[in-house]
Amino acid sequence: MKLSTDRILTTHVGSLPRSQAVVDVLMAREHGTETDPKQFEAVVSEAVREVVKLQADAGIDVISDGELSKIGYATYIKDRLTGFDGHQPRKVALDLADYPEYQEKMALVAGKQSFKRLCCTGPVEVSTTEPLNFDLKNFKSAVDGANVTDAFMNAASPGVVSAFQPNQYYPSIAEYLEAISKAMQPEYEAIVDAGFVLQLDCPDLAMARHTGFQDLTEAEFLAQAELQVEALNAALVNIPAEKLRMHVCWGNYEGPHTYDIDLRKIMNVILKAKPSAILFEASNPRHAHEWQIWKETKLPDNKILVPGVIDSTSNYVEHPELIAQRIQQFTDIVGRERVMAGTDCGFATFAGVGKVDSKIVWKKLASLAEGAALASKKLF
């Protein structure tokens, strides 16, 4: 993993807007409509080439494939692993439960979540590596020759898999997590072996408190979060920490967020995870104040902070000066080398869903790069 040795590097959380052509082939596959595999691959390959160019043009240093081939960051695993079937309607987030009219407005603006939410109904094992192999080959081809510093690829953490796909098979959550960990380990290792930094998506450590695991008490949630980190670390046993980054968030949606668990309560759990880089929310109105918590925390010397210095649910384009100020809040804590400028979350965590206009996304990312350049002038 590259460090900000001579300037503040920029990155983002992973998911980027999909074109309508990509959404169409993903939805057709999701809902069982017969699709030509070659057409699917051609559409996605072209889209990945374009999204790599757009990231480079915006000035983003550490890029991804946009997760364009996936229906969603946490549910794509059903196409790669056995043991998932049926459908279970999602639980309404606690902070939104009292606002049904607002929920309708959200769906009109951001789009409805029409992807499948399966349950674990059998043994979880690898069923195919073809989608992963396609993603790796496709991204590698698109990155070759691109003017970027580094590249990463996302993968679902064992904990977020368990949060989105409830267990109806294993006798305990610990056994379910162990099975997911073993099944996901080959994917994690393949991404790193292909030369990419691996990003583990871990909103299960924060968001799931008021979504998938809302029925647990706080003490039960924290105990389960410990198990989730143990399962994650077990799957990463063969990968050096410096080749790993993890994303923690409280949900990529514009809502009250009044039930978000306090960062202080989950900090110790987060720091037990192996990845050296931590991507987290730091700019939206519910979590912008928490830079002080990082300041109060004794951080291990190998941890790199990647704060979200632009929001992922607003069409405001943050001013570069504000971005530079936010960056400096964190360089004051751990030094300039251990800070990378990021985003609060992804801009299109599920296909066809996202509040930020696709063209404005690129304006925001360009402003992120400009803000990092301003900060670099002051810091280097």
Salt bridges, closest charged atoms under 4 A:
GLU30 OE1 - LYS78 NZ 2.87
GLU46 OE1 - ARG49 NH2 2.76
ASP57 OD2 - LYS53 NZ 2.72
ASP61 OD1 - ARG7 NH1 2.86
ASP79 OD1 - LYS78 NZ 3.10
ASP135 OD2 - ARG80 NH2 2.81
GLU178 OE2 - LYS182 NZ 3.31
GLU187 OE1 - ARG80 NH1 3.31
ASP215 OD2 - LYS91 NZ 2.80
GLU218 OE1 - LYS265 NZ 3.07
GLU226 OE1 - LYS272 NZ 3.10
GLU254 OE1 - LYS355 NZ 2.52
ASP260 OD1 - HIS210 NE2 3.68
ASP260 OD2 - HIS257 ND1 3.09
ASP260 OD2 - HIS287 NE2 2.75
GLU290 OE1 - HIS287 ND1 2.79
GLU296 OE1 - ARG264 NH2 3.18
GLU318 OE1 - LYS364 NZ 3.00
GLU321 OE1 - LYS378 NZ 3.68
